[in-house]
Amino acid sequence: MFYSRVATVLDKEGDDTGAFNLMHAHLRLFEKASEDELKEQENAVRRCIILAIKASTVINFEEL
């Protein structure tokens, strides 16, 4: 949850790359999560995709 909140702040401050990196790190914490835990993260997944598109340094979407 901490990564997600900091990513939101970075996004508001205009640091798209930093926000994406933190949101992606947040989502990687759920790689082995249960189905219910994954459903709770749907908004974070959407936000991560938006940040990936906004960030000029993200070229490869393979990990997403």
The first five atom37 places (N, CA, C, CB, O) and aatype in JSON, in Angstrom:
{
  "aatype": [12, 13, 18, 15, 1, 19, 0, 16, 19, 10, 3, 11, 6, 7, 3, 3, 16, 7, 0, 13, 2, 10, 12, 8, 0, 8, 10, 1, 10, 13, 6, 11, 0, 15, 6, 3, 6, 10, 11, 6, 5, 6, 2, 0, 19, 1, 1, 4, 9, 9, 10, 0, 9, 11, 0, 15, 16, 19, 9, 2, 13, 6, 6, 10],
  "atom_mask": [
    [1, 1, 1, 1, 1],
    [1, 1, 1, 1, 1],
    [1, 1, 1, 1, 1],
    [1, 1, 1, 1, 1],
    [1, 1, 1, 1, 1],
    [1, 1, 1, 1, 1],
    [1, 1, 1, 1, 1],
    [1, 1, 1, 1, 1],
    [1, 1, 1, 1, 1],
    [1, 1, 1, 1, 1],
    [1, 1, 1, 1, 1],
    [1, 1, 1, 1, 1],
    [1, 1, 1, 1, 1],
    [1, 1, 1, 0, 1],
    [1, 1, 1, 1, 1],
    [1, 1, 1, 1, 1],
    [1, 1, 1, 1, 1],
    [1, 1, 1, 0, 1],
    [1, 1, 1, 1, 1],
    [1, 1, 1, 1, 1],
    [1, 1, 1, 1, 1],
    [1, 1, 1, 1, 1],
    [1, 1, 1, 1, 1],
    [1, 1, 1, 1, 1],
    [1, 1, 1, 1, 1],
    [1, 1, 1, 1, 1],
    [1, 1, 1, 1, 1],
    [1, 1, 1, 1, 1],
    [1, 1, 1, 1, 1],
    [1, 1, 1, 1, 1],
    [1, 1, 1, 1, 1],
    [1, 1, 1, 1, 1],
    [1, 1, 1, 1, 1],
    [1, 1, 1, 1, 1],
    [1, 1, 1, 1, 1],
    [1, 1, 1, 1, 1],
    [1, 1, 1, 1, 1],
    [1, 1, 1, 1, 1],
    [1, 1, 1, 1, 1],
    [1, 1, 1, 1, 1],
    [1, 1, 1, 1, 1],
    [1, 1, 1, 1, 1],
    [1, 1, 1, 1, 1],
    [1, 1, 1, 1, 1],
    [1, 1, 1, 1, 1],
    [1, 1, 1, 1, 1],
    [1, 1, 1, 1, 1],
    [1, 1, 1, 1, 1],
    [1, 1, 1, 1, 1],
    [1, 1, 1, 1, 1],
    [1, 1, 1, 1, 1],
    [1, 1, 1, 1, 1],
    [1, 1, 1, 1, 1],
    [1, 1, 1, 1, 1],
    [1, 1, 1, 1, 1],
    [1, 1, 1, 1, 1],
    [1, 1, 1, 1, 1],
    [1, 1, 1, 1, 1],
    [1, 1, 1, 1, 1],
    [1, 1, 1, 1, 1],
    [1, 1, 1, 1, 1],
    [1, 1, 1, 1, 1],
    [1, 1, 1, 1, 1],
    [1, 1, 1, 1, 1]
  ],
  "atom_positions": [
    [[0.83, -1.18, 0.0], [0.0, 0.0, 0.0], [0.88, 1.25, 0.0], [-0.94, -0.01, 1.21], [0.52, 2.26, -0.61]],
    [[2.0, 1.2, 0.66], [2.9, 2.36, 0.72], [3.38, 2.74, -0.67], [4.1, 2.06, 1.64], [3.36, 3.92, -1.04]],
    [[3.81, 1.75, -1.46], [4.28, 2.03, -2.82], [3.18, 2.7, -3.64], [4.74, 0.73, -3.51], [3.45, 3.64, -4.38]],
    [[1.98, 2.21, -3.51], [0.86, 2.74, -4.27], [0.6, 4.21, -3.92], [-0.4, 1.9, -4.0], [0.37, 5.03, -4.81]],
    [[0.64, 4.53, -2.66], [0.4, 5.92, -2.22], [1.51, 6.86, -2.67], [0.25, 5.99, -0.7], [1.24, 7.98, -3.11]],
    [[2.73, 6.41, -2.55], [3.86, 7.24, -2.99], [3.81, 7.43, -4.51], [5.21, 6.62, -2.57], [4.12, 8.5, -5.01]],
    [[3.42, 6.39, -5.23], [3.29, 6.48, -6.69], [2.24, 7.52, -7.06], [2.93, 5.12, -7.29], [2.41, 8.26, -8.02]],
    [[1.15, 7.57, -6.31], [0.11, 8.56, -6.56], [0.64, 9.98, -6.36], [-1.1, 8.31, -5.64], [0.35, 10.87, -7.14]],
    [[1.41, 10.17, -5.31], [2.0, 11.49, -5.05], [2.97, 11.86, -6.16], [2.72, 11.51, -3.69], [2.95, 12.99, -6.65]],
    [[3.82, 10.93, -6.56], [4.77, 11.21, -7.64], [4.06, 11.55, -8.94], [5.7, 10.02, -7.85], [4.5, 12.42, -9.69]],
    [[2.96, 10.87, -9.21], [2.19, 11.15, -10.41], [1.63, 12.57, -10.36], [1.05, 10.13, -10.57], [1.67, 13.28, -11.36]],
    [[1.11, 12.97, -9.22], [0.58, 14.33, -9.07], [1.67, 15.39, -9.21], [-0.11, 14.47, -7.71], [1.41, 16.51, -9.65]],
    [[2.89, 15.02, -8.83], [4.02, 15.95, -8.93], [4.64, 15.95, -10.32], [5.06, 15.6, -7.91], [5.55, 16.74, -10.59]],
    [[4.17, 15.08, -11.2], [4.66, 15.06, -12.57], [5.81, 14.1, -12.84], [0.0, 0.0, 0.0], [6.39, 14.13, -13.92]],
    [[6.14, 13.26, -11.88], [7.22, 12.28, -12.06], [6.61, 10.96, -12.55], [8.02, 12.06, -10.74], [6.42, 10.03, -11.78]],
    [[6.3, 10.91, -13.85], [5.62, 9.74, -14.41], [6.45, 8.48, -14.3], [5.28, 10.0, -15.85], [5.92, 7.41, -13.98]],
    [[7.75, 8.58, -14.56], [8.61, 7.4, -14.52], [8.72, 6.85, -13.1], [9.99, 7.73, -15.07], [8.61, 5.64, -12.89]],
    [[8.95, 7.72, -12.14], [9.03, 7.29, -10.75], [7.73, 6.69, -10.26], [0.0, 0.0, 0.0], [7.73, 5.69, -9.53]],
    [[6.62, 7.3, -10.66], [5.3, 6.79, -10.27], [5.07, 5.41, -10.86], [4.19, 7.75, -10.72], [4.58, 4.51, -10.17]],
    [[5.43, 5.23, -12.13], [5.27, 3.91, -12.75], [6.14, 2.87, -12.04], [5.62, 3.98, -14.24], [5.67, 1.78, -11.74]],
    [[7.39, 3.21, -11.79], [8.3, 2.24, -11.15], [7.78, 1.79, -9.8], [9.7, 2.86, -10.99], [7.85, 0.6, -9.47]],
    [[7.26, 2.71, -9.01], [6.73, 2.33, -7.7], [5.43, 1.53, -7.81], [6.49, 3.58, -6.85], [5.22, 0.57, -7.07]],
    [[4.56, 1.93, -8.73], [3.31, 1.19, -8.89], [3.59, -0.23, -9.39], [2.35, 1.92, -9.86], [2.94, -1.19, -8.97]],
    [[4.55, -0.35, -10.28], [4.92, -1.68, -10.79], [5.52, -2.53, -9.66], [5.94, -1.55, -11.96], [5.23, -3.72, -9.57]],
    [[6.34, -1.93, -8.81], [6.89, -2.65, -7.66], [5.77, -3.09, -6.72], [7.91, -1.77, -6.9], [5.79, -4.2, -6.18]],
    [[4.79, -2.23, -6.53], [3.63, -2.57, -5.69], [2.9, -3.79, -6.25], [2.66, -1.37, -5.59], [2.55, -4.7, -5.5]],
    [[2.68, -3.8, -7.55], [1.95, -4.92, -8.16], [2.75, -6.21, -8.15], [1.56, -4.57, -9.58], [2.18, -7.3, -8.08]],
    [[4.07, -6.11, -8.23], [4.89, -7.33, -8.18], [4.78, -8.03, -6.84], [6.35, -6.99, -8.47], [5.05, -9.22, -6.75]],
    [[4.39, -7.31, -5.8], [4.19, -7.93, -4.5], [3.04, -8.93, -4.51], [3.94, -6.86, -3.44], [2.94, -9.77, -3.61]],
    [[2.18, -8.85, -5.51], [0.99, -9.7, -5.59], [1.13, -10.81, -6.62], [-0.21, -8.86, -5.9], [0.12, -11.38, -7.02]],
    [[2.33, -11.12, -7.05], [2.53, -12.15, -8.07], [1.98, -13.51, -7.65], [4.0, -12.27, -8.38], [1.49, -14.26, -8.5]],
    [[2.04, -13.82, -6.39], [1.57, -15.12, -5.91], [0.36, -14.96, -5.0], [2.69, -15.86, -5.17], [0.16, -15.74, -4.06]],
    [[-0.44, -13.95, -5.27], [-1.6, -13.65, -4.44], [-2.8, -14.51, -4.84], [-1.97, -12.18, -4.55], [-2.84, -15.09, -5.92]],
    [[-3.75, -14.58, -3.94], [-4.99, -15.32, -4.22], [-5.88, -14.5, -5.16], [-5.74, -15.64, -2.9], [-5.62, -13.32, -5.42]],
    [[-6.9, -15.15, -5.66], [-7.84, -14.5, -6.59], [-8.5, -13.28, -5.95], [-8.91, -15.5, -7.05], [-8.68, -12.25, -6.61]],
    [[-8.87, -13.38, -4.69], [-9.52, -12.26, -3.99], [-8.57, -11.08, -3.84], [-10.02, -12.71, -2.62], [-8.96, -9.93, -4.02]],
    [[-7.33, -11.37, -3.51], [-6.34, -10.29, -3.37], [-6.09, -9.6, -4.71], [-5.02, -10.85, -2.82], [-5.89, -8.39, -4.76]],
    [[-6.11, -10.37, -5.77], [-5.89, -9.79, -7.1], [-7.05, -8.89, -7.51], [-5.7, -10.9, -8.13], [-6.84, -7.85, -8.12]],
    [[-8.26, -9.29, -7.17], [-9.42, -8.47, -7.5], [-9.35, -7.12, -6.8], [-10.71, -9.19, -7.13], [-9.79, -6.11, -7.35]],
    [[-8.8, -7.1, -5.59], [-8.66, -5.84, -4.85], [-7.66, -4.9, -5.52], [-8.22, -6.13, -3.42], [-7.68, -3.7, -5.27]],
    [[-6.8, -5.43, -6.35], [-5.75, -4.63, -6.99], [-6.11, -4.15, -8.4], [-4.49, -5.42, -7.05], [-5.25, -3.6, -9.09]],
    [[-7.34, -4.35, -8.83], [-7.73, -3.97, -10.19], [-7.47, -2.49, -10.49], [-9.21, -4.28, -10.41], [-6.97, -2.16, -11.57]],
    [[-7.78, -1.62, -9.55], [-7.55, -0.19, -9.77], [-6.06, 0.11, -9.89], [-8.16, 0.63, -8.64], [-5.65, 0.95, -10.69]],
    [[-5.25, -0.57, -9.09], [-3.8, -0.37, -9.16], [-3.25, -0.82, -10.51], [-3.1, -1.12, -8.03], [-2.34, -0.2, -11.06]],
    [[-3.81, -1.9, -11.03], [-3.38, -2.39, -12.35], [-3.72, -1.37, -13.43], [-4.04, -3.76, -12.67], [-2.89, -1.06, -14.28]],
    [[-4.93, -0.86, -13.38], [-5.33, 0.17, -14.35], [-4.42, 1.39, -14.26], [-6.79, 0.6, -14.13], [-3.97, 1.92, -15.28]],
    [[-4.15, 1.81, -13.04], [-3.3, 3.0, -12.83], [-1.89, 2.73, -13.36], [-3.25, 3.38, -11.32], [-1.28, 3.62, -13.95]],
    [[-1.38, 1.54, -13.16], [-0.04, 1.19, -13.61], [0.04, 1.26, -15.14], [0.35, -0.21, -13.12], [1.04, 1.72, -15.69]],
    [[-0.99, 0.8, -15.81], [-1.0, 0.85, -17.27], [-1.03, 2.3, -17.75], [-2.2, 0.08, -17.83], [-0.33, 2.65, -18.7]],
    [[-1.82, 3.13, -17.1], [-1.86, 4.55, -17.47], [-0.5, 5.2, -17.24], [-2.93, 5.28, -16.65], [-0.03, 5.96, -18.08]],
    [[0.13, 4.89, -16.12], [1.45, 5.45, -15.83], [2.49, 4.96, -16.84], [1.89, 5.08, -14.42], [3.38, 5.72, -17.22]],
    [[2.38, 3.71, -17.26], [3.33, 3.18, -18.25], [3.19, 3.93, -19.57], [3.09, 1.67, -18.47], [4.19, 4.2, -20.24]],
    [[1.98, 4.26, -19.93], [1.76, 5.0, -21.17], [2.29, 6.43, -21.03], [0.26, 5.02, -21.54], [2.87, 6.97, -21.98]],
    [[2.1, 7.03, -19.88], [2.54, 8.41, -19.66], [4.06, 8.53, -19.55], [1.91, 8.95, -18.4], [4.64, 9.53, -19.99]],
    [[4.71, 7.52, -18.98], [6.15, 7.58, -18.74], [6.92, 7.45, -20.05], [6.59, 6.47, -17.75], [6.7, 6.52, -20.82]],
    [[7.8, 8.38, -20.28], [8.56, 8.38, -21.54], [9.63, 7.28, -21.58], [9.22, 9.73, -21.76], [10.1, 6.93, -22.66]],
    [[10.01, 6.75, -20.43], [11.07, 5.74, -20.39], [10.56, 4.32, -20.55], [11.82, 5.86, -19.11], [11.36, 3.41, -20.76]],
    [[9.26, 4.11, -20.45], [8.71, 2.76, -20.56], [8.4, 2.48, -22.03], [7.41, 2.6, -19.68], [7.54, 3.12, -22.64]],
    [[9.11, 1.54, -22.58], [8.92, 1.17, -23.97], [8.35, -0.23, -24.08], [10.23, 1.27, -24.75], [7.5, -0.5, -24.92]],
    [[8.82, -1.11, -23.22], [8.44, -2.52, -23.28], [7.33, -2.8, -22.27], [9.67, -3.42, -23.01], [7.54, -2.7, -21.06]],
    [[6.16, -3.16, -22.76], [5.03, -3.46, -21.9], [4.93, -4.95, -21.57], [3.76, -2.99, -22.54], [3.93, -5.39, -21.02]],
    [[5.96, -5.71, -21.9], [5.94, -7.15, -21.73], [5.64, -7.58, -20.3], [7.24, -7.73, -22.17], [4.88, -8.52, -20.09]],
    [[6.24, -6.91, -19.31], [6.04, -7.3, -17.92], [4.62, -7.03, -17.42], [7.04, -6.57, -17.05], [4.14, -7.71, -16.52]],
    [[3.96, -6.04, -18.01], [2.61, -5.73, -17.58], [1.64, -6.78, -18.04], [2.19, -4.38, -18.08], [0.45, -6.68, -17.76]]
  ]
}
